[in-house]
Amino acid sequence: MKAMLSEKQIPQLAAIVGEDAVCMWDFIETSHLSRISRAFLPSVTPPSCIVYPQSEGQLASLLTIAHGNKWRILSCGNASKLGWGNLASDIDIVISTERMNQVIEHAVGDLTVTVYSGMKFAALQQMLGNTKQFLALDPNPLSTIGGVIATGDTGSLRQRYGSVRDQLLGITFVLADGQIAKAGGRVVKNVAGYDLMKLFTGSYGSLGIITQATFRLYPMQSASSTVVLTGESDAIQQAADILRGSALTPTQADLLSSQLVANLELGKGLGLIVRFQSIAESVKEQAIRLLEVGQKLGLQGNLYELEGDASLWDKLQQQIHSSDNTDLIKCKIGILPTTAVQVLSLGEIGMVHISSGLGMLEFTHLDKVLEARALCQKHGGYLTILEAPASIKQKTDVWGYTGNGLDLMRKIKQQFDPENILNPERFIT
C-alpha cells in the first residue's frame, strides 16, 4: 500500500535541502519528466516530488525520514538510464544526486580522482583531459558517475582496461536507513576486506545510494588509429578469432552489425572495429598487421587516423546511445565471443566486444528478441532487456536470468534494505 506524503511532510523535506531543491511532480521540466517517467508502470499514481540533496548529510537525513515513514524511493542522477530495468510502481519520492556534482580530489601524481556521484561522466572526462589523463570507461556521456557504477556501464574500453569494477578504488554510499558507509579508499593499494564496490556495481541502486567514488586513471596515449574490416560474417569471425589469439594490443575491439556498418557508412556486411593507442610507431605497425589479416581473408579494410579516428568513435557512440526512437527494444547481451557473429545477425543495430562477449543489440520486434535470448541461453549466455515500450516490459521477463544466484541476491537485498524502499521492483523482486 502506497504511503502518500502528506502536505505537512513536504516542508520537512524542504527543511533539509531547501525549498528550491524540492520540485513537485507537476512542475518538473518536461524533458526531465519524460526521462524519469520511463521508470514507471503506465497509469500509476506518480511520486509526490523530486528532491535534490546537495551533500551526503542531506541525503542521509532524507533517507532517515523515508525509512521511518516507509516511503518508497526511486534514486537517479541525470535519469539517462531510468529506462533500464523493471518498471516500478508506488514510488513516493524521487531523489536525484545531480546537484552533488563536484570533484573532491584529483591526485594527478597518483593517477586517481574522487568525485561526487552526480557529476556527469562527460564533464569529468573533459576536466581530466586538461592534465592529459582519462577515466578508462566509455558509457553514455550523459550518464552521471553514480549511474555508470549502478548499471556497470563500461563500454568497449574494457578490451584494454577492464570493467567499471576494475577502475573503482573506493565508494561512499548511504544505506536505506540513512547510515553513511564506505568501502575501499582513495589509493590504488588497499587493505583486504569485503569488496562492497563489486557488490554495488551493477546493483541498480537497490542496496544504497552511492555518493562518492574514487577511480584509478590512465595517461592519454600519444597516438591513436582505428582499423575497420567489413565483409562476410564467417570472415569477420575469423578475423576476430585471429585478433584474440595474436600479440596485438588494441584498446577497443568490437564486432558491428551490418545495419550499424551501413549507418556509419563503413562498407557492407558485418564489421570489426579495432582501435590502437600507444606511441606512433607501435600504432602504425599494429594497424598494418591487422589490415593484412583482413586482406588475406578477403575483407574490405579502412584505416582512420587523427580527426577521422576520433570522429568515427563519436559517431559510433551516438548510434549506440541514441534514444530518439522509444519504440526500439534495447538489450544487453553476454555470449561466448565465438558465437557473437551469429547473435549479431538477429539484431538491427548492435555491437559485441570481441573478448568478453558483452554487447548491445537493438530490435524492433519482440519475437526477434526472444529468438536472440534463446540463442544466447543455448550457448551459456544471457539477454537482458534494458529499454523497451512499457507494454513489452509488462509481458516479458526483462532480466532473463537463469542462474542459481537469485535466492542469494534476495538475501543480500533483505540485509541491506529490509523495508524494500530503495528502487523497489526495478532489479531483484
C-alpha positions as CSV (number, residue, x, y, z in Angstrom):
1,M,0.0,0.0,0.0
2,K,1.5,3.3,-1.0
3,A,2.4,5.6,1.9
4,M,1.4,9.0,0.4
5,L,3.3,12.1,1.6
6,S,1.0,14.5,3.5
7,E,1.1,18.2,2.9
8,K,2.8,18.5,6.3
9,Q,5.6,16.2,5.2
10,I,6.7,18.1,2.1
11,P,8.0,21.1,4.3
12,Q,10.1,18.5,6.2
13,L,12.0,17.7,3.1
14,A,12.4,21.3,2.2
15,A,13.8,22.0,5.7
16,I,16.6,19.5,4.9
17,V,17.5,20.5,1.3
18,G,16.0,24.0,0.9
19,E,12.7,24.9,-0.9
20,D,14.4,25.3,-4.3
21,A,15.6,21.7,-4.0
22,V,12.1,20.2,-3.8
23,C,10.1,20.1,-7.0
24,M,6.6,18.9,-7.0
25,W,5.8,16.4,-9.7
26,D,3.5,18.7,-11.8
27,F,6.3,21.3,-12.1
28,I,9.2,19.1,-13.2
29,E,10.7,20.3,-16.5
30,T,9.2,18.4,-19.4
31,S,12.2,16.7,-20.9
32,H,13.4,15.6,-17.4
33,L,10.0,14.4,-16.6
34,S,9.9,12.3,-19.7
35,R,13.2,10.5,-18.8
36,I,12.1,9.9,-15.2
37,S,8.7,8.6,-16.3
38,R,10.3,5.7,-18.3
39,A,10.9,4.0,-14.9
40,F,7.3,3.7,-14.0
41,L,4.4,1.5,-15.0
42,P,1.9,3.4,-17.1
43,S,-1.2,4.8,-15.3
44,V,0.2,4.6,-11.8
45,T,-0.1,7.4,-9.3
46,P,3.1,9.4,-9.8
47,P,5.5,10.3,-7.0
48,S,4.8,13.3,-4.9
49,C,8.0,15.2,-5.8
50,I,11.7,15.0,-6.8
51,V,14.3,16.1,-4.2
52,Y,17.8,17.3,-4.9
53,P,20.2,16.9,-2.0
54,Q,23.5,18.7,-2.3
55,S,25.5,16.8,0.3
56,E,25.8,13.4,1.9
57,G,24.4,14.8,5.1
58,Q,21.3,16.0,3.4
59,L,20.9,12.7,1.6
60,A,21.3,10.7,4.8
61,S,18.7,12.9,6.5
62,L,16.3,12.3,3.6
63,L,16.7,8.5,3.8
64,T,16.3,8.5,7.6
65,I,12.9,10.2,7.2
66,A,11.9,8.0,4.3
67,H,12.9,4.9,6.2
68,G,10.9,5.9,9.2
69,N,7.8,6.6,7.1
70,K,8.5,3.6,4.8
71,W,8.4,5.8,1.7
72,R,9.5,4.0,-1.5
73,I,12.3,5.8,-3.2
74,L,13.5,6.0,-6.8
75,S,17.1,7.2,-6.9
76,C,18.7,8.7,-10.0
77,G,21.3,11.1,-11.3
78,N,20.6,12.6,-14.7
79,A,17.9,10.0,-15.3
80,S,19.6,8.9,-18.5
81,K,19.3,5.2,-17.6
82,L,16.0,5.1,-15.7
83,G,14.5,3.4,-18.7
84,W,16.7,0.3,-17.9
85,G,15.4,-2.5,-15.7
86,N,11.9,-3.4,-14.5
87,L,9.1,-0.9,-14.3
88,A,8.4,0.5,-10.8
89,S,5.0,1.3,-9.1
90,D,4.0,3.0,-5.9
91,I,7.1,5.3,-5.7
92,D,6.6,8.1,-3.1
93,I,9.6,10.3,-3.9
94,V,12.4,10.6,-6.4
95,I,15.8,11.5,-5.1
96,S,18.3,12.9,-7.6
97,T,22.0,13.3,-6.9
98,E,22.7,15.5,-9.9
99,R,23.4,18.6,-7.7
100,M,26.1,16.6,-5.9
101,N,28.5,17.0,-8.8
102,Q,31.9,18.3,-7.7
103,V,35.3,16.9,-8.0
104,I,36.5,16.1,-4.4
105,E,40.2,15.4,-5.1
106,H,42.2,14.8,-8.2
107,A,45.6,13.3,-7.3
108,V,47.4,13.9,-10.6
109,G,50.6,12.3,-9.5
110,D,48.8,9.2,-8.1
111,L,46.5,8.9,-11.1
112,T,43.4,8.9,-9.0
113,V,40.3,11.0,-8.8
114,T,37.5,11.2,-6.3
115,V,34.1,12.8,-7.3
116,Y,30.6,13.1,-6.1
117,S,28.3,10.6,-7.8
118,G,26.1,13.3,-9.5
119,M,28.9,14.5,-11.7
120,K,28.3,13.8,-15.4
121,F,30.8,11.5,-17.0
122,A,31.5,13.8,-19.9
123,A,32.3,16.7,-17.6
124,L,34.7,14.6,-15.6
125,Q,36.4,13.4,-18.7
126,Q,36.8,16.9,-20.0
127,M,38.4,18.1,-16.7
128,L,40.8,15.1,-16.6
129,G,41.8,15.9,-20.2
130,N,43.4,19.2,-19.0
131,T,46.1,17.1,-17.3
132,K,46.4,14.5,-20.1
133,Q,44.6,11.8,-18.1
134,F,41.4,10.0,-18.5
135,L,39.0,7.5,-16.9
136,A,39.1,4.4,-19.0
137,L,35.3,3.9,-19.4
138,D,33.1,4.9,-22.4
139,P,29.5,4.8,-21.3
140,N,26.7,7.1,-22.4
141,P,28.3,10.6,-22.0
142,L,25.1,11.9,-20.4
143,S,25.4,9.4,-17.5
144,T,26.4,10.5,-14.1
145,I,29.2,8.7,-12.3
146,G,26.7,7.1,-9.9
147,G,24.7,5.9,-12.8
148,V,27.7,4.4,-14.5
149,I,28.5,2.4,-11.4
150,A,25.0,1.4,-10.6
151,T,24.5,-0.1,-14.0
152,G,28.0,-1.4,-14.6
153,D,28.1,0.6,-17.9
154,T,31.7,0.1,-19.1
155,G,31.8,0.2,-22.9
156,S,34.3,-1.2,-25.3
157,L,37.4,0.2,-23.5
158,R,37.2,-2.9,-21.3
159,Q,39.3,-4.6,-24.1
160,R,42.4,-2.9,-22.6
161,Y,41.4,-1.6,-19.2
162,G,38.7,-3.9,-17.8
163,S,35.3,-3.1,-16.4
164,V,33.9,-0.5,-14.1
165,R,34.8,-2.8,-11.1
166,D,38.4,-2.8,-12.3
167,Q,38.6,1.0,-12.3
168,L,36.9,1.6,-9.0
169,L,39.1,2.1,-5.9
170,G,36.5,3.2,-3.3
171,I,32.9,4.3,-2.8
172,T,30.9,6.1,-0.2
173,F,27.1,5.4,0.0
174,V,24.1,6.0,2.1
175,L,22.1,3.0,3.2
176,A,18.3,2.7,3.3
177,D,18.1,3.7,6.9
178,G,20.3,6.8,6.4
179,Q,23.6,5.5,7.6
180,I,26.7,6.6,5.7
181,A,29.2,3.9,4.9
182,K,32.4,3.5,2.9
183,A,34.2,0.7,1.1
184,G,37.7,0.8,-0.4
185,G,39.7,4.0,-0.3
186,R,41.5,6.7,-2.3
187,V,44.7,4.8,-3.1
188,V,45.5,2.1,-5.6
189,K,46.6,-0.3,-2.9
190,N,44.2,-1.0,-0.1
191,V,43.6,-3.4,2.7
192,A,41.7,-6.7,2.3
193,G,38.1,-7.0,3.3
194,Y,34.6,-7.3,1.9
195,D,34.5,-6.0,-1.6
196,L,31.4,-3.9,-1.5
197,M,32.5,-2.0,-4.5
198,K,31.9,-5.0,-6.7
199,L,28.6,-5.7,-4.9
200,F,27.3,-2.2,-5.6
201,T,28.5,-2.1,-9.2
202,G,25.5,-3.2,-11.3
203,S,23.1,-3.2,-8.3
204,Y,20.8,-0.6,-9.9
205,G,20.7,1.4,-6.7
206,S,18.9,-1.3,-4.9
207,L,21.3,-1.6,-2.0
208,G,22.2,2.0,-1.2
209,I,22.7,5.4,-2.9
210,I,26.3,6.0,-4.0
211,T,27.5,9.5,-3.1
212,Q,31.3,9.4,-3.8
213,A,33.6,7.3,-6.0
214,T,37.3,7.1,-6.4
215,F,38.7,5.8,-9.7
216,R,42.2,4.9,-11.0
217,L,43.2,6.9,-14.0
218,Y,45.4,6.4,-17.0
219,P,47.6,8.8,-19.0
220,M,46.4,9.7,-22.5
221,Q,48.3,7.9,-25.3
222,S,50.3,9.9,-27.9
223,A,48.8,8.3,-31.0
224,S,45.5,6.6,-32.0
225,S,44.3,4.9,-35.1
226,T,41.3,2.7,-35.9
227,V,41.1,-0.2,-38.4
228,V,37.7,-1.2,-39.7
229,L,37.2,-4.5,-41.5
230,T,33.9,-5.3,-43.2
231,G,32.6,-8.2,-45.2
232,E,31.1,-11.7,-44.9
233,S,30.2,-12.9,-41.4
234,D,32.5,-16.0,-41.5
235,A,35.5,-14.0,-42.5
236,I,34.7,-11.4,-39.8
237,Q,34.5,-14.1,-37.2
238,Q,37.9,-15.5,-38.4
239,A,39.4,-12.0,-38.1
240,A,38.1,-11.6,-34.6
241,D,39.5,-15.1,-33.6
242,I,42.9,-14.3,-35.1
243,L,43.0,-10.9,-33.3
244,R,42.2,-12.5,-29.9
245,G,45.0,-15.0,-30.3
246,S,47.5,-12.5,-31.6
247,A,50.1,-10.4,-29.9
248,L,48.3,-7.2,-30.9
249,T,47.1,-5.0,-28.1
250,P,44.1,-2.9,-29.1
251,T,42.4,-0.6,-26.6
252,Q,39.0,-1.2,-28.2
253,A,37.7,-4.0,-30.4
254,D,34.1,-4.7,-31.3
255,L,32.0,-6.6,-33.8
256,L,29.4,-4.5,-35.5
257,S,26.1,-5.5,-37.0
258,S,25.5,-5.0,-40.8
259,Q,22.9,-2.2,-40.1
260,L,25.4,-0.4,-37.9
261,V,28.1,-0.7,-40.5
262,A,25.7,0.8,-43.1
263,N,24.6,3.6,-40.8
264,L,28.2,4.6,-40.2
265,E,28.9,4.3,-44.0
266,L,31.8,1.9,-43.3
267,G,31.0,-0.6,-46.1
268,K,28.8,-3.7,-46.5
269,G,28.3,-6.8,-44.3
270,L,29.3,-7.2,-40.7
271,G,32.2,-5.2,-39.3
272,L,35.2,-5.4,-36.9
273,I,36.3,-2.1,-35.5
274,V,39.6,-2.1,-33.7
275,R,41.4,0.9,-32.1
276,F,45.1,1.0,-31.3
277,Q,46.5,3.6,-28.9
278,S,50.2,3.9,-27.9
279,I,53.3,5.5,-29.3
280,A,53.0,6.3,-33.0
281,E,55.4,3.6,-34.2
282,S,53.5,0.9,-32.4
283,V,50.1,2.1,-33.5
284,K,51.2,2.2,-37.2
285,E,52.7,-1.3,-37.1
286,Q,49.7,-2.9,-35.4
287,A,47.3,-1.3,-37.8
288,I,49.2,-2.6,-40.8
289,R,49.3,-6.1,-39.4
290,L,45.5,-6.2,-38.8
291,L,44.9,-4.8,-42.3
292,E,47.0,-7.6,-43.7
293,V,44.9,-10.1,-41.8
294,G,41.8,-8.6,-43.3
295,Q,43.2,-8.6,-46.8
296,K,44.1,-12.3,-46.6
297,L,40.5,-13.1,-45.5
298,G,39.0,-11.1,-48.4
299,L,37.7,-8.3,-46.2
300,Q,37.5,-4.6,-47.0
301,G,39.9,-2.7,-44.8
302,N,40.0,1.0,-43.9
303,L,42.3,3.0,-41.7
304,Y,41.1,6.0,-39.7
305,E,43.7,8.3,-38.2
306,L,43.8,11.7,-36.4
307,E,40.5,13.5,-36.7
308,G,38.9,10.7,-38.6
309,D,39.7,8.3,-35.7
310,A,38.1,10.4,-33.1
311,S,35.1,11.3,-35.3
312,L,34.4,7.7,-36.0
313,W,34.2,6.7,-32.4
314,D,32.0,9.7,-31.6
315,K,29.6,8.6,-34.4
316,L,29.6,5.1,-33.0
317,Q,28.7,6.3,-29.5
318,Q,25.8,8.4,-31.0
319,Q,24.4,5.4,-32.8
320,I,24.6,3.1,-29.8
321,H,23.3,5.5,-27.2
322,S,20.7,7.3,-29.3
323,S,17.3,7.4,-27.5
324,D,15.2,9.2,-30.1
325,N,13.1,6.1,-31.0
326,T,11.2,5.0,-27.9
327,D,9.7,2.0,-29.8
328,L,13.0,0.2,-30.0
329,I,13.9,-2.7,-27.7
330,K,17.4,-2.1,-26.5
331,C,19.1,-5.2,-25.0
332,K,22.4,-6.1,-23.3
333,I,23.8,-9.5,-24.1
334,G,26.5,-11.7,-22.8
335,I,27.6,-14.5,-25.1
336,L,30.7,-16.6,-25.9
337,P,32.8,-14.5,-28.2
338,T,33.0,-17.3,-30.7
339,T,29.2,-17.2,-31.3
340,A,28.8,-13.4,-31.2
341,V,28.5,-13.1,-35.0
342,Q,25.6,-15.5,-35.0
343,V,23.7,-13.4,-32.4
344,L,24.6,-10.1,-34.1
345,S,22.8,-11.2,-37.3
346,L,19.5,-11.2,-35.4
347,G,19.5,-7.5,-34.3
348,E,19.2,-4.3,-36.3
349,I,21.9,-2.2,-34.6
350,G,24.4,-3.9,-32.4
351,M,28.0,-4.3,-31.2
352,V,29.7,-7.0,-29.2
353,H,33.0,-6.9,-27.5
354,I,35.3,-9.5,-29.1
355,S,36.9,-10.7,-25.8
356,S,34.2,-10.6,-23.2
357,G,31.2,-11.3,-25.5
358,L,29.3,-8.4,-23.8
359,G,27.3,-6.1,-26.1
360,M,24.3,-4.1,-27.0
361,L,21.6,-5.0,-29.5
362,E,18.5,-3.2,-30.7
363,F,15.3,-4.8,-32.1
364,T,12.0,-3.6,-33.5
365,H,10.1,-6.8,-32.8
366,L,9.8,-8.8,-29.6
367,D,9.9,-12.2,-31.5
368,K,13.4,-11.4,-32.6
369,V,14.4,-10.5,-29.0
370,L,13.1,-13.9,-27.8
371,E,14.9,-15.7,-30.6
372,A,18.2,-13.9,-29.7
373,R,17.6,-14.7,-26.0
374,A,17.1,-18.4,-26.8
375,L,20.3,-18.4,-28.8
376,C,22.3,-16.7,-26.1
377,Q,21.0,-19.1,-23.4
378,K,21.7,-22.1,-25.6
379,H,25.4,-21.1,-25.6
380,G,25.5,-20.3,-21.9
381,G,24.9,-16.6,-22.2
382,Y,22.1,-14.2,-21.5
383,L,20.0,-11.4,-22.9
384,T,18.6,-8.6,-20.7
385,I,16.0,-6.1,-22.0
386,L,17.2,-2.6,-21.0
387,E,14.8,-0.2,-22.7
388,A,11.5,-1.1,-24.3
389,P,7.9,0.2,-24.5
390,A,6.1,-0.4,-21.3
391,S,3.7,-2.8,-23.0
392,I,6.6,-5.1,-23.8
393,K,8.2,-4.9,-20.3
394,Q,4.8,-5.7,-18.7
395,K,4.5,-9.0,-20.5
396,T,8.2,-10.1,-20.8
397,D,10.8,-11.2,-18.3
398,V,13.2,-8.2,-18.5
399,W,16.2,-9.8,-16.9
400,G,16.0,-13.3,-18.4
401,Y,18.1,-14.7,-15.5
402,T,18.5,-18.5,-15.5
403,G,21.3,-18.8,-12.9
404,N,21.1,-20.1,-9.3
405,G,22.0,-16.9,-7.5
406,L,18.5,-15.4,-7.2
407,D,18.0,-16.5,-3.6
408,L,21.3,-15.2,-2.6
409,M,20.6,-11.8,-4.3
410,R,17.3,-11.6,-2.5
411,K,19.0,-12.3,0.9
412,I,21.6,-9.5,0.2
413,K,18.8,-7.1,-0.7
414,Q,17.0,-8.1,2.6
415,Q,20.1,-7.5,4.6
416,F,20.8,-4.0,3.1
417,D,17.3,-2.8,2.6
418,P,14.8,-4.9,4.8
419,E,11.9,-2.5,4.2
420,N,12.5,-2.6,0.4
421,I,12.3,1.2,0.0
422,L,15.3,1.7,-2.4
423,N,14.4,1.3,-6.1
424,P,11.8,-1.4,-5.4
425,E,10.8,-3.8,-8.2
426,R,13.4,-2.4,-10.7
427,F,16.1,-5.1,-10.1
428,I,15.6,-8.0,-7.7
429,T,11.9,-8.8,-6.9
